[in-house]
Amino acid sequence: MAVLVEADRLRKSFGPILAVEDISLRVEKGEVLGFLGPNGAGKSTTMKMLTGFLEPDAGRARICGISVADRPKEAKSKLGYLPEGAPAYGDMTARSFLNFIAEVRGFDGASKHAHVDAALARTGLEGVASQRIETLSKGYKRRVGLAQAILHDPEVLIMDEPTDGLDPNQKHHVRGLITEMAKDKAIIVSTHILEEVEAVCTRAIVIDRGRIVADGTAEALQRRMPYHNAVAVRIAAAEVERVAGALAALAGVAKVERAEVVNGHIRLRALPKPGAAIAADVGALLRDQSIIVEELVVERGKLDDVFREITTSSEGARHA
Amino acid sequence: MRNIWIVTKRELGAYFGTPLAYVFAVIFVALTGAFAFFIGNFFERGQADLQPFFNYHPWLYLLLVPAIAMRLWAEERKAGTIELLMTLPISTWEAIIGKFLAAWIFIGIALALTFPMWITVNVLGNPDNGVILASYFGSFLMAGAFLAIGSCVSALTKNQVIAFIVAATICFLLVMSGLELVLGFFRGWAPAFIVDAIASMSFLNHFELISRGVITLPSLFFYFSIIAFFLFANVVIVEQRKAA
């Protein structure tokens, strides 16, 4: 597969603040890479270096094999970029703004209008095309930014928090758009909303304090969680000792946790040993012992927890 | 070239898409006229020329050109659109020249709208139209120099008010450097060539020459080098500070 985005040991500091310490990554065609990290982790700075807005202090970035530092115009022409907050010239109408972008992207005459119309249609902006951008709602403004980024059908699409501040319908629409475009582009999306990674990304990178602290699929990140594949059962409080003992005796179970008693029921959570799948065993056990189960859930491990674990543990490691 | 023109076109559209253009043009035309008639004694002088009209241009530009220039880059930085502009396949110098040209053309339009003055003086007498043309040209060049300074200063800050005040101050000093008020301060102790050097930096002296119909190479060179220098500084500043 073609590698469309390459970053090689990028580093950037602003005065005494080291924003990006050492980031290397590669994104191939067809991939949607999620950039995760707490605020101030260096996500935006990395994107600004990839898009040529900022020059890195060290390291280099390539778009479609073209060095951003050496041939910025060519690299930028392969790229669609939605900066954080989707800035646009507020005193222009959506259509005239996109006309401007199309001209800069080298389209003229009929092909210019075709591209602008296509971008307006794709982002659902036809109805407000002749309104001034500053009069549009936040969701529409974001779509103008998106339209601007995808207008020339770029091979590489970099979006800084594309769904930030949108309502659920708008988020859904934007994610649909990303998925739709994914197969013939390399896309990088930064976010701190983890559900988004599950929804659209084929791969995720977690950045913390200017370094990559995790890299893998959403599934692989979840697997890092202790609760991944844990089985939770809700049973009558009276049976708790018997069930807990039986669960702990199962071969694949590492540990059994119990929660508080609520309305005469209690929740037990059996944590698997690494790599073990215990759901079937737990099911068989409960059936054999004829225990009445109110609820049984196989837990996936929330990405939120993964995120917290990864970013706080790296903090701990750094302080140590 | 294509990119420069695209940026210029967008900027010009932005001027005329907001009340800014109309307010500026009306005030410029009204003030130049008012100065010429009431302070310059256009009628009382009994001479068919536009001297009293052009004499006040430097002072008007001092106020009005920084007002046009202040938004050029400060607004882009404040609104974050600079990130958009600088990640499009346009080079920094193309963006800077494009924006500068748009503002300059716009001031040129405002200047052209003072044509009733020219008609008036031609109705009243037989002025030397060559001199008037040269004066218009000189006035336009001077506006360009003010504008380049303002554009450069505007790139230094996100705050348009600061951009305005700093640009107006720099322009004020450059205008004043030809007046006896400033030169007299140096004449007492500085060698003659330093006094001459300071005087030669004066917008006023060069403009006076041109508005008498004398277009000399040094004057042209002076204005164009001011424009080139400040636009170059503008490129450096935008490159350095675009993200700050």
Interface residues (C-beta under 8 A of the other chain):
Chain A: F14 K48 T51 G52 F53 L54 P72 K73 E74 K76 S77 L79 Y81 P83 E84 G85 P87 A88 Y89 G90 D91 M92 S96 F100 I101 E103 V104 R105 G106 Q148
Chain B: N3 I6 K9 R10 G13 A14 G17 T18 A79 G80 T81 E83 L84 M86 T87 L88 P89 I90 S91 K242 A243 A244
